Amino acid sequence: KARQTHPDCLRAIYGSDEQRNGLHGSDSYSTAEREIRFFFPNSIVEPVPAGQAAKDYLGKTVNPTLLRGLTELCKQKPAEPVLWLADWLLENNPNKPKVRGPIVHEA
């Protein structure tokens, strides 16, 4: 069916028929968790925060840094805003390891 409706999609390119379709996408997180456990029984499936837990996580760990970056982005108005923000986030990552002492470059 994918070859007729979406000939350029991955399923049409790599699949051979309806049963051997080359890839799969689950319709929900709980379905994906069940299918991963079925196909990969030795894998450890990490829990993904949802609902209030996700809001708490984002509010504590992501939003403060992202808000600072987006504020600076609006002040700077760079020509390539996505690349600028990516560079800013790399430079201002609060989880970036801190190097103590001088950096010694060997010749």
N, CA, C and O of each residue as an XYZ file, in Angstrom:
428
protein
N       0.816     -1.189      0.000
C       0.000      0.000      0.000
C       0.868      1.265      0.000
O       0.542      2.233     -0.687
N       1.973      1.267      0.765
C       2.829      2.447      0.847
C       3.428      2.799     -0.516
O       3.599      3.973     -0.842
N       3.737      1.791     -1.292
C       4.319      2.063     -2.620
C       3.348      2.814     -3.523
O       3.765      3.598     -4.377
N       2.053      2.574     -3.334
C       1.059      3.266     -4.155
C       0.737      4.654     -3.603
O       0.610      5.614     -4.363
N       0.606      4.759     -2.284
C       0.165      6.029     -1.706
C       1.311      6.997     -1.417
O       1.139      8.208     -1.555
N       2.468      6.490     -1.022
C       3.622      7.332     -0.672
C       4.910      6.658     -1.173
O       5.679      6.134     -0.368
N       5.148      6.666     -2.470
C       6.270      5.908     -3.031
C       7.652      6.344     -2.548
O       8.605      5.575     -2.677
N       7.792      7.535     -2.004
C       9.096      8.000     -1.542
C       9.329      7.791     -0.048
O      10.389      8.152      0.464
N       8.359      7.213      0.655
C       8.521      7.025      2.099
C       9.429      5.820      2.378
O       9.628      4.960      1.520
N       9.969      5.781      3.591
C      10.897      4.705      3.966
C      10.259      3.325      3.877
O      10.907      2.366      3.460
N       8.997      3.223      4.266
C       8.318      1.929      4.212
C       8.212      1.434      2.765
O       8.384      0.243      2.506
N       7.932      2.334      1.831
C       7.835      1.948      0.421
C       9.205      1.581     -0.133
O       9.325      0.656     -0.936
N      10.227      2.296      0.291
C      11.585      2.053     -0.230
C      12.160      0.755      0.322
O      12.725     -0.037     -0.432
N      12.026      0.521      1.647
C      12.697     -0.611      2.275
C      11.800     -1.817      2.539
O      12.310     -2.914      2.772
N      10.517     -1.651      2.511
C       9.635     -2.778      2.787
C       9.435     -3.643      1.560
O       9.517     -3.164      0.429
N       9.170     -4.933      1.791
C       8.940     -5.837      0.657
C       7.462     -6.203      0.509
O       7.010     -6.511     -0.593
N       6.704     -6.172      1.612
C       5.260     -6.410      1.556
C       4.636     -5.898      2.857
O       5.317     -5.267      3.666
N       3.339     -6.168      3.059
C       2.643     -5.649      4.244
C       3.215     -6.197      5.552
O       3.191     -5.502      6.567
N       3.725     -7.426      5.547
C       4.280     -8.020      6.759
C       5.742     -7.635      6.976
O       6.163     -7.419      8.113
N       6.507     -7.548      5.912
C       7.932     -7.185      5.995
C       8.064     -5.764      5.448
O       8.474     -5.545      4.308
N       7.697     -4.798      6.318
C       7.596     -3.439      5.840
C       8.795     -2.555      6.145
O       8.735     -1.349      5.909
N       9.872     -3.111      6.658
C      11.112     -2.370      6.819
C      11.192     -1.510      8.072
O      12.290     -1.301      8.587
N      10.080     -1.006      8.581
C      10.079     -0.209      9.795
C       8.683     -0.166     10.381
O       7.704     -0.556      9.745
N       8.619      0.317     11.603
C       7.323      0.353     12.291
C       7.256      1.572     13.179
O       8.256      1.951     13.788
N       6.117      2.178     13.263
C       5.860      3.271     14.191
C       4.657      2.921     15.036
O       3.601      2.572     14.510
N       4.812      3.011     16.343
C       3.713      2.692     17.253
C       2.741      3.860     17.331
O       3.107      5.005     17.065
N       1.499      3.561     17.697
C       0.478      4.612     17.754
C       0.438      5.345     19.091
O      -0.246      6.362     19.209
N       1.156      4.851     20.100
C       1.175      5.535     21.398
C       2.405      5.077     22.175
O       3.061      4.099     21.817
N       2.700      5.807     23.245
C       3.837      5.451     24.070
C       3.652      4.074     24.700
O       4.583      3.269     24.716
N       2.453      3.800     25.220
C       2.236      2.508     25.885
C       2.323      1.349     24.893
O       2.841      0.283     25.226
N       1.821      1.555     23.684
C       1.942      0.512     22.653
C       3.410      0.302     22.296
O       3.864     -0.834     22.157
N       4.143      1.391     22.151
C       5.572      1.290     21.820
C       6.320      0.535     22.909
O       7.156     -0.318     22.613
N       6.026      0.842     24.158
C       6.682      0.161     25.268
C       6.419     -1.347     25.213
O       7.337     -2.145     25.398
N       5.174     -1.734     24.961
C       4.811     -3.152     24.864
C       5.525     -3.816     23.683
O       6.051     -4.921     23.815
N       5.542     -3.145     22.538
C       6.171     -3.717     21.342
C       7.683     -3.828     21.498
O       8.280     -4.806     21.048
N       8.308     -2.839     22.130
C       9.758     -2.915     22.358
C      10.079     -4.098     23.254
O      11.026     -4.841     22.995
N       9.288     -4.275     24.313
C       9.520     -5.416     25.214
C       9.317     -6.756     24.491
O       9.989     -7.738     24.805
N       8.397     -6.792     23.532
C       8.158     -8.017     22.780
C       9.323     -8.312     21.825
O       9.864     -9.418     21.822
N       9.705     -7.314     21.016
C      10.740     -7.536     20.008
C      12.149     -7.555     20.587
O      13.031     -8.230     20.056
N      12.361     -6.822     21.668
C      13.691     -6.729     22.276
C      13.578     -7.028     23.769
O      13.690     -6.116     24.589
N      13.356     -8.298     24.134
C      13.074     -8.641     25.531
C      14.222     -8.331     26.494
O      13.986     -8.188     27.694
N      15.442     -8.226     26.006
C      16.575     -7.948     26.892
C      16.880     -6.462     27.036
O      17.821     -6.090     27.737
N      16.100     -5.613     26.383
C      16.327     -4.167     26.443
C      15.711     -3.580     27.709
O      14.720     -4.083     28.239
N      16.325     -2.512     28.168
C      15.784     -1.763     29.295
C      15.089     -0.546     28.710
O      15.716      0.257     28.020
N      13.810     -0.406     28.978
C      13.032      0.722     28.472
C      12.957      1.755     29.585
O      12.329      1.529     30.619
N      13.611      2.898     29.356
C      13.605      3.973     30.349
C      12.239      4.652     30.357
O      11.643      4.850     29.298
N      11.744      5.007     31.520
C      10.464      5.714     31.566
C      10.601      7.136     31.021
O      11.597      7.810     31.284
N       9.618      7.585     30.274
C       9.583      8.936     29.742
C       8.596      9.726     30.586
O       7.447      9.314     30.744
N       9.037     10.869     31.134
C       8.104     11.649     31.942
C       6.899     12.087     31.118
O       7.031     12.419     29.941
N       5.742     12.084     31.734
C       4.523     12.530     31.061
C       3.717     13.369     32.043
O       3.937     13.302     33.253
N       2.793     14.152     31.526
C       1.898     14.946     32.355
C       2.653     15.907     33.253
O       3.552     16.616     32.800
N       2.290     15.928     34.524
C       2.897     16.868     35.479
C       4.379     16.598     35.663
O       5.158     17.535     35.841
N       4.783     15.336     35.623
C       6.208     15.007     35.769
C       7.016     15.631     34.641
O       8.117     16.128     34.876
N       6.489     15.614     33.416
C       7.179     16.233     32.282
C       7.236     17.746     32.456
O       8.270     18.365     32.202
N       6.127     18.342     32.890
C       6.108     19.794     33.117
C       7.113     20.185     34.190
O       7.827     21.177     34.038
N       7.177     19.419     35.270
C       8.124     19.712     36.345
C       9.562     19.606     35.845
O      10.391     20.470     36.132
N       9.850     18.548     35.101
C      11.193     18.345     34.569
C      11.593     19.495     33.648
O      12.669     20.074     33.801
N      10.723     19.823     32.693
C      11.031     20.907     31.752
C      11.162     22.238     32.479
O      12.065     23.022     32.186
N      10.267     22.494     33.424
C      10.310     23.748     34.157
C      11.576     23.917     34.966
O      12.065     25.036     35.124
N      12.112     22.836     35.477
C      13.309     22.906     36.307
C      14.597     22.862     35.487
O      15.550     23.572     35.806
N      14.641     22.049     34.448
C      15.915     21.789     33.775
C      16.074     22.433     32.395
O      17.195     22.753     32.000
N      14.998     22.627     31.668
C      15.112     23.092     30.281
C      14.677     24.548     30.125
O      15.402     25.356     29.544
N      13.508     24.876     30.636
C      12.927     26.193     30.393
C      13.810     27.365     30.813
O      13.905     28.328     30.052
N      14.467     27.345     31.988
C      15.276     28.500     32.361
C      16.395     28.798     31.357
O      16.602     29.952     30.981
N      17.102     27.777     30.934
C      18.185     27.970     29.970
C      17.639     28.366     28.612
O      18.172     29.269     27.967
N      16.593     27.708     28.178
C      16.010     28.017     26.878
C      15.444     29.433     26.845
O      15.562     30.121     25.831
N      14.841     29.866     27.925
C      14.300     31.222     27.996
C      15.415     32.260     27.893
O      15.267     33.264     27.198
N      16.528     32.021     28.581
C      17.678     32.935     28.473
C      18.190     32.984     27.040
O      18.481     34.058     26.514
N      18.298     31.808     26.407
C      18.783     31.763     25.030
C      17.849     32.454     24.058
O      18.299     33.192     23.182
N      16.560     32.225     24.202
C      15.592     32.857     23.296
C      15.532     34.366     23.506
O      15.348     35.121     22.552
N      15.688     34.806     24.755
C      15.723     36.239     25.033
C      16.928     36.879     24.357
O      16.805     37.926     23.720
N      18.084     36.254     24.494
C      19.299     36.773     23.853
C      19.178     36.729     22.332
O      19.659     37.628     21.642
N      18.542     35.692     21.813
C      18.308     35.575     20.373
C      17.490     36.763     19.861
O      17.798     37.328     18.811
N      16.451     37.135     20.605
C      15.615     38.280     20.201
C      16.392     39.589     20.255
O      16.168     40.482     19.437
N      17.301     39.703     21.211
C      18.130     40.917     21.297
C      19.122     40.984     20.137
O      19.323     42.049     19.553
N      19.738     39.860     19.804
C      20.791     39.815     18.782
C      20.248     39.855     17.355
O      20.854     40.460     16.471
N      19.104     39.206     17.137
C      18.487     39.093     15.806
C      19.487     38.642     14.729
O      19.703     39.346     13.743
N      20.089     37.469     14.926
C      21.079     36.990     13.952
C      20.422     36.578     12.634
O      19.222     36.309     12.585
N      21.221     36.533     11.575
C      20.724     36.139     10.251
C      20.288     34.679     10.236
O      19.326     34.323      9.556
N      20.990     33.835     10.982
C      20.681     32.397     11.063
C      20.262     32.075     12.500
O      21.084     31.585     13.275
N      19.010     32.337     12.874
C      18.617     32.208     14.280
C      18.716     30.793     14.848
O      19.066     30.629     16.016
N      18.422     29.793     14.069
C      18.477     28.414     14.596
C      19.919     28.011     14.869
O      20.215     27.422     15.908
N      20.815     28.327     13.940
C      22.233     28.012     14.162
C      22.788     28.818     15.331
O      23.557     28.300     16.141
N      22.394     30.094     15.414
C      22.852     30.930     16.519
C      22.409     30.334     17.848
O      23.203     30.236     18.783
N      21.124     29.929     17.936
C      20.607     29.357     19.174
C      21.310     28.040     19.509
O      21.611     27.774     20.673
N      21.566     27.229     18.504
C      22.279     25.962     18.746
C      23.663     26.242     19.329
O      24.069     25.585     20.288
N      24.388     27.200     18.769
C      25.708     27.553     19.297
C      25.602     28.114     20.711
O      26.413     27.791     21.578
N      24.591     28.958     20.937
C      24.402     29.550     22.257
C      24.126     28.464     23.291
O      24.679     28.492     24.390
N      23.269     27.508     22.937
C      22.947     26.429     23.872
C      24.171     25.581     24.191
O      24.359     25.167     25.335
N      24.999     25.320     23.193
C      26.228     24.559     23.453
C      27.150     25.322     24.398
O      27.739     24.739     25.309
N      27.269     26.613     24.179
C      28.152     27.441     25.002
C      27.607     27.638     26.415
O      28.384     27.735     27.365
N      26.296     27.697     26.566
C      25.676     28.017     27.850
C      24.989     26.824     28.505
O      24.137     27.006     29.374
N      25.340     25.635     28.110
C      24.766     24.420     28.680
C      25.131     24.337     30.162
O      26.313     24.237     30.491
N      24.147     24.375     31.063
C      24.477     24.317     32.490
C      25.050     22.959     32.908
O      25.606     22.840     34.000
N      24.926     21.953     32.073
C      25.464     20.622     32.383
C      26.821     20.370     31.737
O      27.366     19.272     31.838
N      27.366     21.391     31.072
C      28.662     21.232     30.416
C      29.735     21.026     31.482
O      29.756     21.737     32.487
N      30.618     20.066     31.272
C      31.684     19.839     32.264
C      32.547     21.084     32.425
O      32.839     21.784     31.455
N      32.944     21.342     33.645
C      33.811     22.477     33.950
C      35.258     21.985     33.962
O      35.567     20.960     34.570
N      36.129     22.712     33.295
C      37.560     22.375     33.287
C      38.238     23.229     34.342
O      38.121     24.454     34.336
N      38.937     22.581     35.232
C      39.646     23.312     36.288
C      41.120     23.378     35.937
O      41.691     22.428     35.402
N      41.712     24.491     36.242
C      43.136     24.668     35.985
C      43.386     25.015     34.535
O      42.465     24.993     33.717
N      44.613     25.333     34.215
C      44.942     25.716     32.836
C      44.876     24.526     31.889
O      45.133     23.385     32.276
N      44.535     24.809     30.675
C      44.529     23.770     29.641
C      45.925     23.739     29.039
O      46.430     24.765     28.581
N      46.541     22.584     29.037
C      47.897     22.430     28.512
C      47.818     21.764     27.158
O      47.280     20.665     27.021
N      48.360     22.440     26.156
C      48.390     21.889     24.804
C      49.768     21.297     24.549
O      50.778     21.988     24.686
N      49.812     20.034     24.181
C      51.100     19.396     23.902
C      51.532     19.723     22.486
O      50.713     19.780     21.569
N      52.813     19.937     22.322
C      53.341     20.293     21.001
C      53.682     19.071     20.200
O      54.139     19.185     19.063
